[in-house]
Amino acid sequence: MVLDRVVRLDFDQTRTDRFDRTLAYVYLADGTFVNAEIVRQGYGHALLTYPFRYLDQFRAYQREAREAGVGLWASSGGLAVTAGLLISEYVEGSGDNKAIEIYNGTGEAIDLAAGQYRLTTHFNGNPEAGLTIPLEGTVSSGHVYVVAHAQADERLRVRSDQLIDWGWFNGDDTVVLWWETTVLDAIGQLGVDPGSRWGTGFREHPGHDAAASPPDHERGH
């Protein structure tokens, strides 16, 4: 939608999030409101847990997309039960500064342990899981659940809901979010080794981490 096109940025109450990523409304030259189109077409979630200029509009677009079953809200077998539970951030930095953020856009609280939700890591293109992390606790609708390494920087650990103390992923490993036997979301592709890392949507933060850049969400239960 925006590749190789000139865009205009418009800012709201704050210009950056807690990871120093730019927060802005994006418009094309013809007036298309890119953020709204992403939500309306079901390609992203609107964070509705704090006030912003287009809160009511985005809430309506998200409801319409969910009811229409488009984009991320599309259902397929068991996936329809938890459509909207997805990996919203993948943090991979130096040493053990690693974390996975899971966003709950289902409209209801999810008991992760009772639902047998888990993360698996597949190393170096291996289709078989080299590490399985059963998820614990509950994540409320519109909030996120963060799993981080127990030896990560304190700034990352204090934002986390669950800590793990095993060797974890590198940038070229695949991470999969499961509900029982159903894949809900994944970073990477099973059975494929991309080389150094997946994708190109990364921002470098010298000295501590390199993080993918999806929308920011409120953490908490």
N, C-alpha and C positions, 0 to 999 in steps of 0.2 A: 504493500500500500504506500509506503514512503520511500522505498529504495530508489536512489538517484533522483529524488524530487526535493524541491525547496520547501521547507516547512517554517512555520512561525510558532514560537513558543510563548505561552502565557502562563504566568505563575500565580499560585494561590497563597495561602497563609505562610507556608514554608517552602524553601527552594531546594532543600536536600533532606534525605532521610538519615537514619542513624549510622548508615554505612557511607555517608557522604555521596550518595547517588542523587543525580538531579531529578526533581519532581516537577513536572510541567504538563500543561495541556498542550497538545500538538494539533496544529491546523495546517491543511494544505492550502495552496494558493487559491483553489476554487471554493474555499470555505469549509471543506469537509473537516469535521471534528473527529480526529483519529481516535482519541481515547474512547469517545462514545461509540464509534463504529466497532471497536474491538469488543466492547461489552455487549453491544446490541447483537453482534454476530456470534457471540458465544466463544470468542477466542481468548477471553481473559475475564477475571473476576474483579468486581468493584469492591473496594474496602469500605464497608458501610458502618464501621464502628466508631468513626469520629467525623465531625462536621467538615464539609467542604462545599464549594460553590455549587456543584452540580449533583449533590447527594440525591435529591428526589428523582432527577432525571436518570441517573445511573441505576438507582434502585429499580425503577420501572423497566429499563432496558434489560437488566439482569433477570428480572422476573419473567419477562417475555421470552428471553432466550432459553431460560430453564424450562418453561412450559412448552416451548416449541421443540425442545430437545436438540438444539443446534450446537455445533462446536464442542466445547468441553462438556456440555450437558447431554450430548448424545448418549444413548443407552445401548448396551449390547450384552444380553444375558444378565449375569449376576452383577455386572458393572453398574447397572441402573440403580442398584440398592445404595451405592455410595458415590454416585456421580458428583463430582465437585471436590472430592478429596484428592489432592495432588501435591506433587513436589513443587514448592514455590521458590526454593532457593537451594543452591548447591555451592558450598563454600569450601575451597581447597587452597590452602596456603602453605607456608613453610612449616616444616616439622609436623606436629600433630594439630595444627590449626585447621581442623576440618569439621564441617557440620552439614546437616540436611534439615531444611525447614519444610514442614508439611502444612498446607493451608486447608482448612475445612470450609468449603463453600456449599455444603449440602443443605443448609437451612435448619439443621438440628445438631445437638451435641453427639459426638461419637465416642464410645467407650472403646479405646484401641485394644486393650487387653482382651476384653470379652469378645470382640469381633475378630480376634486372631489376625490383627494387622501386623505386618513385619516389613523390614527392609532387608534386601539381600544385596550383597556386593559380588560382582563377577570380575575377576582380575584378568587383565591382559587378554581379553577376547574370549575367555573361557565361558561357554554357555552354562556351565554348572556353577552354582553359588559357592564361593569360597568363604563367605561369612554371612550369617543370618542374625538379625537383631529383632527379637520380639518387642513390639512397642507396648508401652505401659501408659496408664492414666487415661484422662479424658480431654478432648479438645472441643471447645465450644464452637458453634457456627460463627464464621467471620473471624476466627482467631487462628493462630498457628501453633504448631508443636515443633520444637527444635531438639534435634538429637546432635550432640557434639562429642568430640573426643575428650576424655577425662583429663588429658594432659595439655589441652588447648590453652591459649592465653585466657587469663581471667575475664577479660572483656567479652569473650565469646561464651565462656562457661556460665557466667551469671545470667545470660539471656537464654539459657538452655533449660529444657524440661527433663531431659534424660541424657545421662553421660555413659559412654562406653569406653572400655580401656583395652581394646584389642587393636591390632594393626588394621588400618582402614583403607579407604580408596585413595588412588592417585587420580590425576586428571584424565587418564585414558581408560579408567575402569568404569563399568556399567553399574548403576545403582537402580534397583527396582523396588517399587512400593506395591505390596500385595494385600489383598483381602481374601483370606482363606486361599483358594487356588486361582483367584482372578488377579491379573495384573491391572492395577489402577493407573500407574504412571511409571515413567522411567527416565533416567538421564543416561543417554547412550543407547546402544543396540546390542542385544545378546549375540555372542559369537563373533563380534567384530572388534578389532583393535584399531582405533583411529590414528595411532601414532603418539602424539604428545598430549592431546586433549580433545574434548568434544566441542564442536561448534566454534563460533567467533564472537558471541555476545559476552565478552569478559572485560572487566575493568581491573587494572593493576593497581595495587595499593602497596608501594614499596615498604618492606620491613615487616609486613605481617600477613597479608592475605591477597588472594585473587578470587573475586566473587562474580558469579553470574548475576545478571541484572533484571530479575522479574519485579513486579510491583511489591512494595513494602506492605506488610501486614502487622496487625497488633498481635503480640504474643500473649498467651495466657489461657487459662481454663475457664 
